[in-house]
């Protein structure tokens, strides 16, 4: 069977970008119906998006995957009526009560079980199938070997797994840290991501006095803080504290591209990418990289190799990549102890929002200086087209400048002839919603961190 590539759609533009760059399906939600509290979709947007997706022969799934309190349960009749009018290709739920209500009041809608339901065994899949589920999203904690066994023992239900995106230090996102520290429930779609906050180490003396552990330029290289777990002798987990703090719960991002061939061999129905709050650039790069990798594997599995696609994946801002629970457990290399920000060698420059005759209207998402090049990502391939501009024309005022910055929907006009190619070819290769990037200006210490992250991923793959 051919696995579906499923992308997040955090806004109407991201939805269209994901489809342009190769997604077979997208998932979306509105703030009042799901865990997507930061969704940029209104109900009108959702309705328009569903028509857009279906007109392109693709699928769209909507989310109703919050865990309900009484106040939420009272709203279910309104939510379900809305879903029946929208007619998505599936509805993602996690709460058994929501599942039951959906089954009773909208039986025509396909019912998908969210990763929030923590499905980690074939027995759990069989349970959900027995009460009417059409698809189960496997928990991030499921190993590759477990996926294979679940597929074999549950051949008559659709299965989905995550292959790329942020990892949660809790159980499939069911975390109470945010609720405890910030009063924001992750299970209600309001996670404050406390696991990525800066924490400082302290000592408590026997008399109850709290003392800071003062890290100074004189002593910072004299010692390290290491934690060893009883059942992993010799595997030391480093706790680093710098001038910003310590990041002992800061997981690296999931990336299964190096093992994608093995995942495809299992025969899962859907491969999911996380990142509803990421940029259009993220949607474009992940969609076209995994699309190309999947298609190339099906064409010639014997000669498939991940290196070409990983080069693209590393252009994204990321926390470093890991294989998640692919092997059944996480190692110390799956955590990032020295930096909590996302890093990358490229930045999102902007995107083509429309063509006006033979001119591109390009919306900026970063500053560009005269003489800098930007690189357009051609949909449907891994081809890129570079363009260097020595001056910039404001799309609205016609004002010419030597530097432009993003903000408030700033747009510039780029004539197709500037590419030095046939105008028809440029229009064909760079349609509406095409994204562009620019090289990031990085200090040596950041370059070193990125290099170390790549080396650590390579080490994880070799050990796997």
Phi, psi and omega in degrees: 000158179260125181282140177280141174261117187247124183245151175283149177231090182279351179202165178302321180292320178295323177301310183291326177294316180301316179293318180303322185265011167120003179293140174276334183204161177227158173235143186210169177197162175257155186303331184268002183236004190201191173276003181270068183291342178259015179300141178261017180265133164264172178296325177296320178298317180300315180299315178295320180296320179297317178296319179298313181298312182293326177294337178263010177071023181249183182238156178220135180242138180253153187253135172223049195256023174283157172269122192275141161261175183304320181296330178282320181299326180294339182269353186303318179305318179294315181299313184294320177299321178296316180298321180296325178287324183286325179059059174287172180277353177181157179235125180272124179227159177232323183283125179302326178295319177295318178302312181298316181296318179297318180296321183283324189253349176216061186297343181283343181275136177288139185252117179251137182264121186292159174300337178297344180278356174060052179276111185232008180212160177294332180294321178292322176299316179299322178299309183296323177296321184296336181255010170112012178286144178263333181211144174240128173272118182288145178296153179297344183278357182279129180280169179298317180296321178293321176303316181299316180293319178298318179299317182293322184272349179229068186281346189249029172218147180287141180234145181224147176218157176278138177239348183200142174135185183294145176255150178249138181285354179259189186275103181047037176085359182272080191244144179251357184299313181298319179297321182288315186272329189236357182069023181237116186277124175295331182277000172243014176080023185235031184302133178266002179056047180298336180295343180253007176288168177272129178239147181244140180280140176226160173248140173246119180284166183300333179276004178093356180290135177264128180238140173287148167265104188274115177265121182239164176302332183283327185249356188296337181260007185272338185206163175226153175260123183233142177241134177239129179272143189307319187267008177230062182301134179087350177261100188264132178260117186276131174251106183259134171239123175244198183293345179267330182139197179237150188231061189287348180245016188270093182286146170289168181277149178284135173212108180259014177305318180297341181243017186299325180300319179291323178295317180295326180296335181292326179087038175285154185282328186216136177246120193252138174251131178271155174137045184295336181263004179281175185277172173299328178298318177299315179299318182293313184292314181294319181296310185286328179293310180288326176300311181295318181296316180296312181297317180295324180293315180295330179286319185209077185297329184294326184257009183290140177214144187277351191303315183300318184283328178295329177301320178290316182300325180285353175284348180280148168295128183208169179263018193090152184249151174218172180268008180060226181261025182309318181268002177103346178205158177266147173255175178297339180286349180278351180255149174251109187264351188240359180199136182254344180284156171280140183232154177188161182270358179226157178235151176290115182274324181156190182211159178278115180267339174188164168255133172244101187057246181254022180244140172274133170260112190249118179270126185280141173236006178199165178285152174221130177262153175303135180093345176281150175258151170240156186236118180273133181268112184285121178296148177084004179199180173258018178286144175233146178239120181267147179217130175250126179247136180261352174204161186231135181251120178298129186293337183259317186263341184080000179297138181254135180218168181260000178204141178228148179234155179283168177130136177054041176066030181302131183228147174236159180255126180239115179290139181302329182294344180295340181281344180074017178237172176303134180300321179296322179294316180297318179296325180288318184282331186237075180284177175306140180082002172298138181254161178225156180228168177220152179295142176274144175270110188244141173283162185300324181292326178288320176301321180295318179298316181296318178299317179297321179297319178294318180296321181292322177296318179299322179293319178299318181295318180295322180287337187291000000 
